[in-house]
Amino acid sequence: MYPKPFDYVMPATLDEAIQKLQQDKAMALAGGSGLVPAMSLGRAAPALLVDLRQLADLAGLAPRPEGGWRIGALTTYATLATSQTLQENYPALAEAIQGLSDPAVRNRATLGGALAEAHPASDVAAAVLALKATLQVRGPAGARAIPAAEFFTGPGQTALKAAEIIYAVDLPAAGKASAYEKFKNPASGYALCGVAVCLEKAGGKIVGAQVALTGAADYPQRLADVEAALVGQVPTAARVSVAAAQIGAARLNFVTDLAASAAYRAHLAEVLVKRALARVA
Ligand SMILES: Cc1cc2nc3c(=O)[nH]c(=O)nc-3n(C[C@H](O)[C@H](O)[C@H](O)COP(=O)(O)OP(=O)(O)OC[C@H]3O[C@@H](n4cnc5c(N)ncnc54)[C@H](O)[C@@H]3O)c2cc1C
């Protein structure tokens, strides 16, 4: 199939991009690795493509004065996959990207594009949830910060409002004790189940825990009951097993499709939570 006819602009500033995005059926274009195939398949039919790639300020990593790092929304997976900063400070995000797709996709796909796309099996979605990232967005009403935990609101849905652009993703200082575990669909390479974890420890006990799931349920989300079973505890193998058993299969909407049943995905979730926690506990 071919895309429906559309207009195309490449704004020089973020303000201009926001203004263009207020036109009827306008859509942002970043790497195009998700949007262009969607247009070819008729799943997206923008009347205007607003190409963000000239906004050079939106690419790259920089330390934040208050601690942690800021990643520009246009930073590609290829850049992130080879980033020493990411590998040393945020292993969960580095691992989520390293195992993802092929060089052609990694050279084009951007962090902001992936988060805005909000694929139910997005690897980076789980990582930013576990790392307690904050998405910085700007739109017609100005700038606002959206905690990752509030960003994914349903299958393919986000908290982004019309004409809002993600311009950066902020990561807090604590992220070293993090990991990502993925069980791939052998056909597509997407996660049948992916789990990202991040722990903070003090005095031999867990004082902060974020555990996030992707691919297995209807959208990427944190596992509050697993987290609650970890905080205040000594991170032993037995405690990790008890916590992993709290994935809340009854409360989560695990997916059944051609690739796997909901019951199998729930089983994978528990196994991967244990594996990821064992690496950081
Ligand atoms: C062959 C293939 C295999 C893949 N495998 C995996 C996989 O294993 N795991 C995985 O997680 N993903 C996978 N992906 C998905 C890929 O990671 C995403 O499609 C990609 O990251 C989207 O980023 P992009 O920059 O190309 O966004 P685009 O395709 O340009 O845009 C995607 C969507 O986000 C919007 N958008 C883009 N940038 C912004 C912004 N800054 N602010 C607001 N809205 C914006 C666009 O309007 C569009 O709706 C795969 C994709 C392909 C093509």
The ligand as an SDF file (V2000), in Angstrom:
LIG
                    3D

 53 58  0  0  0  0  0  0  0  0999 V2000
   11.1800   -3.6180   12.1990 C   0  0  0  0  0  0  0  0  0  0  0  0
   10.8970   -2.9670   13.5190 C   0  0  0  0  0  0  0  0  0  0  0  0
   11.1620   -3.6720   14.6910 C   0  0  0  0  0  0  0  0  0  0  0  0
   10.9270   -3.0690   15.9360 C   0  0  0  0  0  0  0  0  0  0  0  0
   11.1890   -3.7740   17.0760 N   0  0  0  0  0  0  0  0  0  0  0  0
   10.9580   -3.2120   18.2750 C   0  0  0  0  0  0  0  0  0  0  0  0
   11.1980   -3.9210   19.4820 C   0  0  0  0  0  0  0  0  0  0  0  0
   11.6600   -5.0650   19.5110 O   0  0  0  0  0  0  0  0  0  0  0  0
   10.9390   -3.2840   20.6570 N   0  0  0  0  0  0  0  0  0  0  0  0
   10.4390   -2.0080   20.7090 C   0  0  0  0  0  0  0  0  0  0  0  0
   10.2380   -1.4920   21.8040 O   0  0  0  0  0  0  0  0  0  0  0  0
   10.1710   -1.3290   19.5840 N   0  0  0  0  0  0  0  0  0  0  0  0
   10.4170   -1.8880   18.3830 C   0  0  0  0  0  0  0  0  0  0  0  0
   10.1530   -1.1930   17.2430 N   0  0  0  0  0  0  0  0  0  0  0  0
    9.4450    0.1000   17.3510 C   0  0  0  0  0  0  0  0  0  0  0  0
   10.3640    1.2440   17.3330 C   0  0  0  0  0  0  0  0  0  0  0  0
   11.1220    1.2420   18.5130 O   0  0  0  0  0  0  0  0  0  0  0  0
    9.4840    2.4960   17.2670 C   0  0  0  0  0  0  0  0  0  0  0  0
    8.6930    2.4060   16.1140 O   0  0  0  0  0  0  0  0  0  0  0  0
   10.3020    3.6970   17.1780 C   0  0  0  0  0  0  0  0  0  0  0  0
   11.1040    3.8330   18.3170 O   0  0  0  0  0  0  0  0  0  0  0  0
    9.5090    4.9550   16.9740 C   0  0  0  0  0  0  0  0  0  0  0  0
   10.4200    6.0380   17.0430 O   0  0  0  0  0  0  0  0  0  0  0  0
   10.5740    7.0200   15.8190 P   0  0  0  0  0  0  0  0  0  0  0  0
   11.5350    8.0680   16.2380 O   0  0  0  0  0  0  0  0  0  0  0  0
   10.9030    6.2740   14.5720 O   0  0  0  0  0  0  0  0  0  0  0  0
    9.0950    7.6320   15.7910 O   0  0  0  0  0  0  0  0  0  0  0  0
    8.1720    7.9720   14.5530 P   0  0  0  0  0  0  0  0  0  0  0  0
    7.8720    6.7430   13.7690 O   0  0  0  0  0  0  0  0  0  0  0  0
    8.6860    9.1470   13.8210 O   0  0  0  0  0  0  0  0  0  0  0  0
    6.8610    8.4360   15.3670 O   0  0  0  0  0  0  0  0  0  0  0  0
    6.1030    7.5210   16.1210 C   0  0  0  0  0  0  0  0  0  0  0  0
    4.9140    8.2620   16.7530 C   0  0  0  0  0  0  0  0  0  0  0  0
    5.3570    9.1880   17.7370 O   0  0  0  0  0  0  0  0  0  0  0  0
    5.0030   10.5470   17.3850 C   0  0  0  0  0  0  0  0  0  0  0  0
    6.1900   11.3240   17.7800 N   0  0  0  0  0  0  0  0  0  0  0  0
    7.4570   11.1370   17.3410 C   0  0  0  0  0  0  0  0  0  0  0  0
    8.3100   11.9160   18.0130 N   0  0  0  0  0  0  0  0  0  0  0  0
    7.5530   12.6260   18.8950 C   0  0  0  0  0  0  0  0  0  0  0  0
    7.8840   13.5980   19.9090 C   0  0  0  0  0  0  0  0  0  0  0  0
    9.1520   13.9790   20.1540 N   0  0  0  0  0  0  0  0  0  0  0  0
    6.8690   14.1310   20.6280 N   0  0  0  0  0  0  0  0  0  0  0  0
    5.5860   13.7450   20.4080 C   0  0  0  0  0  0  0  0  0  0  0  0
    5.2330   12.8260   19.4790 N   0  0  0  0  0  0  0  0  0  0  0  0
    6.2120   12.2730   18.7420 C   0  0  0  0  0  0  0  0  0  0  0  0
    4.6920   10.5020   15.9140 C   0  0  0  0  0  0  0  0  0  0  0  0
    3.7430   11.5050   15.5420 O   0  0  0  0  0  0  0  0  0  0  0  0
    4.1120    9.0980   15.7670 C   0  0  0  0  0  0  0  0  0  0  0  0
    2.7680    9.0860   16.1830 O   0  0  0  0  0  0  0  0  0  0  0  0
   10.3940   -1.7540   15.9930 C   0  0  0  0  0  0  0  0  0  0  0  0
   10.1360   -1.0480   14.8240 C   0  0  0  0  0  0  0  0  0  0  0  0
   10.3790   -1.6330   13.5920 C   0  0  0  0  0  0  0  0  0  0  0  0
   10.1040   -0.8470   12.3420 C   0  0  0  0  0  0  0  0  0  0  0  0
  1  2  1  0
  2  3  1  0
  2 52  2  0
  3  4  2  0
  4  5  1  0
  4 50  1  0
  5  6  2  0
  6  7  1  0
  6 13  1  0
  7  8  2  0
  7  9  1  0
  9 10  1  0
 10 11  2  0
 10 12  1  0
 12 13  2  0
 13 14  1  0
 14 15  1  0
 14 50  1  0
 15 16  1  0
 16 17  1  0
 16 18  1  0
 18 19  1  0
 18 20  1  0
 20 21  1  0
 20 22  1  0
 22 23  1  0
 23 24  1  0
 24 25  2  0
 24 26  1  0
 24 27  1  0
 27 28  1  0
 28 29  2  0
 28 30  1  0
 28 31  1  0
 31 32  1  0
 32 33  1  0
 33 34  1  0
 33 48  1  0
 34 35  1  0
 35 36  1  0
 35 46  1  0
 36 37  1  0
 36 45  1  0
 37 38  2  0
 38 39  1  0
 39 40  1  0
 39 45  2  0
 40 41  1  0
 40 42  2  0
 42 43  1  0
 43 44  2  0
 44 45  1  0
 46 47  1  0
 46 48  1  0
 48 49  1  0
 50 51  2  0
 51 52  1  0
 52 53  1  0
M  END
$$$$
